[in-house]
């Protein structure tokens, strides 16, 4: 059974940090690029960051560049999203995906508020 399970979300004050994790199982994780998306209430889903299958060539949306960092550990079948200097506009449900394979997680809520 294919699974992508996100964790690490929560409530944080502006300027704070969180690290999201995406744990994969049921497929050959190391073959796929992984992407983080987010969706805020009433808004379209937004691409956040992508990392290739071997952990290189990370790409970021302009809105998070310089604040977020994506990484992966293929030995642990896990992708991470380190989020620093969080802003209220980062509030959203964050999803990880292996989009080429059509695999999606259930999402984890991130709320940035004082």
Buried (B, 14 or more C-beta within 10 A) or exposed (E): EEEBBBEBBEEBEEEBEBBBBBBBEEBEBEEBBBBBBBBBEEEEEBBBBBBEBEBEEBBBBEBBEEBBBBBBEBEEBBBBBBBBEBBEEBBBBBBBBBBEBEBBBEBBEBBBEE
